[in-house]
Amino acid sequence: MAEHIVNLHVERLPEGCYLATSDEVPGLVAQGRTLAETLEIARDVAKRLMEAQVERGDVRGVSPLEERFDHPLVVSA
């Protein structure tokens, strides 16, 4: 399977955990105790949902990975 870029919306909930969703992959919802855990769960969920999309022949909204792209970097100081 090819690599793709999936844009996530991540928010920190009042309980202190993180929630990730995506407009590009319907059904993608991931929650974790840390940002790293949430992103790991989101990656797994996105992969499974995208595999299901491919099986159904529906791959709209997912961008293939390009040679260059922007990526936010979270740094604790």
N, CA and C atoms as an extended XYZ file, in Angstrom:
231
Properties=species:S:1:pos:R:3:atomname:S:1:resname:S:1:resid:I:1 pbc="F F F"
N         0.842       -1.180        0.000 N   MET     1
C         0.000        0.000        0.000 CA  MET     1
C         0.885        1.241        0.000 C   MET     1
N         0.514        2.234       -0.764 N   ALA     2
C         1.269        3.477       -0.851 CA  ALA     2
C         1.079        4.316        0.404 C   ALA     2
N         2.026        5.207        0.658 N   GLU     3
C         1.912        6.120        1.786 CA  GLU     3
C         1.069        7.317        1.395 C   GLU     3
N         0.282        7.815        2.343 N   HIS     4
C        -0.601        8.949        2.113 CA  HIS     4
C        -0.500        9.938        3.262 C   HIS     4
N        -0.873       11.157        2.993 N   ILE     5
C        -0.951       12.178        4.034 CA  ILE     5
C        -2.408       12.316        4.435 C   ILE     5
N        -2.667       12.222        5.723 N   VAL     6
C        -4.008       12.401        6.263 CA  VAL     6
C        -3.937       13.552        7.265 C   VAL     6
N        -4.674       14.614        7.005 N   ASN     7
C        -4.708       15.741        7.930 CA  ASN     7
C        -5.626       15.420        9.096 C   ASN     7
N        -5.107       15.651       10.307 N   LEU     8
C        -5.861       15.388       11.521 CA  LEU     8
C        -6.232       16.690       12.214 C   LEU     8
N        -7.347       16.659       12.890 N   HIS     9
C        -7.740       17.727       13.809 CA  HIS     9
C        -7.513       17.131       15.200 C   HIS     9
N        -6.632       17.744       15.981 N   VAL    10
C        -6.316       17.227       17.311 CA  VAL    10
C        -6.679       18.279       18.344 C   VAL    10
N        -7.382       17.857       19.373 N   GLU    11
C        -7.711       18.780       20.456 CA  GLU    11
C        -7.429       18.123       21.797 C   GLU    11
N        -7.025       18.950       22.733 N   ARG    12
C        -6.815       18.459       24.096 CA  ARG    12
C        -8.124       18.649       24.844 C   ARG    12
N        -8.637       17.571       25.381 N   LEU    13
C        -9.909       17.604       26.084 CA  LEU    13
C        -9.714       18.065       27.527 C   LEU    13
N       -10.772       18.589       28.146 N   PRO    14
C       -10.663       19.060       29.535 CA  PRO    14
C       -10.136       17.991       30.499 C   PRO    14
N       -10.374       16.730       30.190 N   GLU    15
C        -9.907       15.628       31.035 CA  GLU    15
C        -8.398       15.432       30.933 C   GLU    15
N        -7.762       16.115       29.974 N   GLY    16
C        -6.319       16.009       29.794 CA  GLY    16
C        -5.885       15.066       28.690 C   GLY    16
N        -6.804       14.299       28.129 N   CYS    17
C        -6.450       13.399       27.032 CA  CYS    17
C        -6.606       14.143       25.699 C   CYS    17
N        -6.219       13.484       24.620 N   TYR    18
C        -6.272       14.083       23.286 CA  TYR    18
C        -7.267       13.323       22.415 C   TYR    18
N        -7.901       14.057       21.508 N   LEU    19
C        -8.865       13.484       20.573 CA  LEU    19
C        -8.470       13.900       19.159 C   LEU    19
N        -8.377       12.935       18.249 N   ALA    20
C        -8.029       13.203       16.854 CA  ALA    20
C        -9.148       12.724       15.940 C   ALA    20
N        -9.499       13.573       14.966 N   THR    21
C       -10.471       13.224       13.932 CA  THR    21
C        -9.921       13.709       12.593 C   THR    21
N       -10.570       13.313       11.510 N   SER    22
C       -10.133       13.734       10.183 CA  SER    22
C       -11.329       13.894        9.256 C   SER    22
N       -11.340       14.988        8.514 N   ASP    23
C       -12.367       15.193        7.496 CA  ASP    23
C       -12.098       14.319        6.266 C   ASP    23
N       -10.849       13.926        6.084 N   GLU    24
C       -10.445       13.179        4.892 CA  GLU    24
C       -10.728       11.681        4.983 C   GLU    24
N       -10.772       11.162        6.195 N   VAL    25
C       -11.034        9.733        6.393 CA  VAL    25
C       -12.261        9.621        7.293 C   VAL    25
N       -13.440        9.507        6.701 N   PRO    26
C       -14.658        9.405        7.498 CA  PRO    26
C       -14.584        8.254        8.491 C   PRO    26
N       -14.980        8.541        9.723 N   GLY    27
C       -14.976        7.517       10.758 CA  GLY    27
C       -13.724        7.501       11.597 C   GLY    27
N       -12.700        8.284       11.223 N   LEU    28
C       -11.467        8.293       11.992 CA  LEU    28
C       -11.675        9.091       13.274 C   LEU    28
N       -11.625        8.395       14.388 N   VAL    29
C       -11.693        8.995       15.721 CA  VAL    29
C       -10.697        8.238       16.578 C   VAL    29
N        -9.768        8.977       17.197 N   ALA    30
C        -8.757        8.344       18.040 CA  ALA    30
C        -8.587        9.168       19.301 C   ALA    30
N        -8.454        8.496       20.427 N   GLN    31
C        -8.265        9.180       21.701 CA  GLN    31
C        -7.145        8.496       22.461 C   GLN    31
N        -6.265        9.310       23.066 N   GLY    32
C        -5.172        8.759       23.844 CA  GLY    32
C        -4.796        9.653       25.001 C   GLY    32
N        -3.998        9.096       25.901 N   ARG    33
C        -3.562        9.857       27.077 CA  ARG    33
C        -2.526       10.911       26.728 C   ARG    33
N        -1.705       10.631       25.713 N   THR    34
C        -0.677       11.576       25.277 CA  THR    34
C        -0.870       11.865       23.797 C   THR    34
N        -0.218       12.921       23.320 N   LEU    35
C        -0.293       13.249       21.899 CA  LEU    35
C         0.297       12.111       21.066 C   LEU    35
N         1.439       11.590       21.499 N   ALA    36
C         2.086       10.502       20.760 CA  ALA    36
C         1.191        9.269       20.677 C   ALA    36
N         0.569        8.914       21.792 N   GLU    37
C        -0.331        7.758       21.807 CA  GLU    37
C        -1.526        7.995       20.886 C   GLU    37
N        -2.072        9.192       20.912 N   THR    38
C        -3.225        9.529       20.068 CA  THR    38
C        -2.856        9.431       18.596 C   THR    38
N        -1.680        9.943       18.222 N   LEU    39
C        -1.250        9.878       16.823 CA  LEU    39
C        -1.008        8.440       16.381 C   LEU    39
N        -0.461        7.622       17.269 N   GLU    40
C        -0.241        6.207       16.947 CA  GLU    40
C        -1.573        5.495       16.708 C   GLU    40
N        -2.540        5.744       17.567 N   ILE    41
C        -3.870        5.145       17.408 CA  ILE    41
C        -4.520        5.652       16.128 C   ILE    41
N        -4.409        6.958       15.870 N   ALA    42
C        -5.001        7.547       14.660 CA  ALA    42
C        -4.393        6.924       13.401 C   ALA    42
N        -3.085        6.691       13.419 N   ARG    43
C        -2.426        6.072       12.260 CA  ARG    43
C        -2.987        4.677       12.005 C   ARG    43
N        -3.167        3.899       13.061 N   ASP    44
C        -3.701        2.542       12.928 CA  ASP    44
C        -5.150        2.573       12.427 C   ASP    44
N        -5.956        3.449       13.007 N   VAL    45
C        -7.364        3.564       12.589 CA  VAL    45
C        -7.445        4.016       11.132 C   VAL    45
N        -6.637        5.032       10.758 N   ALA    46
C        -6.650        5.532        9.377 CA  ALA    46
C        -6.262        4.423        8.405 C   ALA    46
N        -5.238        3.652        8.750 N   LYS    47
C        -4.800        2.560        7.873 CA  LYS    47
C        -5.928        1.563        7.643 C   LYS    47
N        -6.595        1.172        8.726 N   ARG    48
C        -7.680        0.196        8.595 CA  ARG    48
C        -8.862        0.760        7.789 C   ARG    48
N        -9.203        2.012        8.047 N   LEU    49
C       -10.315        2.625        7.305 CA  LEU    49
C        -9.964        2.799        5.830 C   LEU    49
N        -8.715        3.183        5.551 N   MET    50
C        -8.302        3.359        4.154 CA  MET    50
C        -8.239        2.020        3.423 C   MET    50
N        -7.821        0.963        4.115 N   GLU    51
C        -7.832       -0.366        3.501 CA  GLU    51
C        -9.255       -0.762        3.132 C   GLU    51
N       -10.207       -0.442        4.002 N   ALA    52
C       -11.615       -0.736        3.715 CA  ALA    52
C       -12.105        0.090        2.531 C   ALA    52
N       -11.667        1.355        2.442 N   GLN    53
C       -12.047        2.201        1.305 CA  GLN    53
C       -11.538        1.600        0.004 C   GLN    53
N       -10.278        1.140        0.008 N   VAL    54
C        -9.692        0.555       -1.201 CA  VAL    54
C       -10.468       -0.694       -1.609 C   VAL    54
N       -10.833       -1.527       -0.640 N   GLU    55
C       -11.604       -2.732       -0.944 CA  GLU    55
C       -12.940       -2.385       -1.598 C   GLU    55
N       -13.531       -1.249       -1.185 N   ARG    56
C       -14.801       -0.812       -1.778 CA  ARG    56
C       -14.592       -0.009       -3.063 C   ARG    56
N       -13.331        0.307       -3.401 N   GLY    57
C       -13.048        1.100       -4.595 CA  GLY    57
C       -13.245        2.589       -4.386 C   GLY    57
N       -13.248        3.047       -3.142 N   ASP    58
C       -13.479        4.454       -2.808 CA  ASP    58
C       -12.223        5.029       -2.170 C   ASP    58
N       -11.422        5.809       -2.919 N   VAL    59
C       -10.179        6.377       -2.392 CA  VAL    59
C       -10.147        7.897       -2.492 C   VAL    59
N       -11.265        8.540       -2.581 N   ARG    60
C       -11.286       10.002       -2.694 CA  ARG    60
C       -10.870       10.659       -1.380 C   ARG    60
N       -10.285       11.850       -1.495 N   GLY    61
C        -9.949       12.634       -0.323 CA  GLY    61
C        -8.627       12.302        0.338 C   GLY    61
N        -7.908       11.314       -0.159 N   VAL    62
C        -6.642       10.937        0.443 CA  VAL    62
C        -5.520       11.302       -0.517 C   VAL    62
N        -4.592       12.147       -0.044 N   SER    63
C        -3.498       12.626       -0.884 CA  SER    63
C        -2.294       11.694       -0.793 C   SER    63
N        -1.703       11.343       -1.943 N   PRO    64
C        -0.491       10.527       -1.881 CA  PRO    64
C         0.658       11.346       -1.281 C   PRO    64
N         1.607       10.664       -0.659 N   LEU    65
C         2.759       11.315       -0.062 CA  LEU    65
C         3.642       11.875       -1.167 C   LEU    65
N         3.950       13.153       -1.081 N   GLU    66
C         4.792       13.824       -2.076 CA  GLU    66
C         6.235       13.851       -1.577 C   GLU    66
N         7.136       14.302       -2.432 N   GLU    67
C         8.537       14.420       -2.057 CA  GLU    67
C         8.751       15.482       -0.984 C   GLU    67
N         7.915       16.546       -1.000 N   ARG    68
C         8.043       17.631       -0.030 CA  ARG    68
C         6.670       17.950        0.526 C   ARG    68
N         6.600       18.196        1.825 N   PHE    69
C         5.336       18.571        2.447 CA  PHE    69
C         5.621       19.239        3.782 C   PHE    69
N         4.663       19.996        4.295 N   ASP    70
C         4.790       20.655        5.592 CA  ASP    70
C         4.339       19.701        6.685 C   ASP    70
N         5.013       19.784        7.811 N   HIS    71
C         4.658       18.928        8.947 CA  HIS    71
C         4.927       19.710       10.226 C   HIS    71
N         3.922       19.840       11.091 N   PRO    72
C         4.158       20.551       12.352 CA  PRO    72
C         5.027       19.715       13.290 C   PRO    72
N         5.857       20.378       14.041 N   LEU    73
C         6.723       19.717       15.011 CA  LEU    73
C         6.375       20.242       16.383 C   LEU    73
N         6.004       19.344       17.281 N   VAL    74
C         5.645       19.719       18.654 CA  VAL    74
C         6.893       19.565       19.524 C   VAL    74
N         7.299       20.655       20.187 N   VAL    75
C         8.495       20.648       21.010 CA  VAL    75
C         8.156       21.118       22.406 C   VAL    75
N         8.542       20.362       23.413 N   SER    76
C         8.347       20.777       24.806 CA  SER    76
C         9.582       21.534       25.250 C   SER    76
N         9.378       22.703       25.836 N   ALA    77
C        10.516       23.515       26.285 CA  ALA    77
C        10.476       23.699       27.782 C   ALA    77
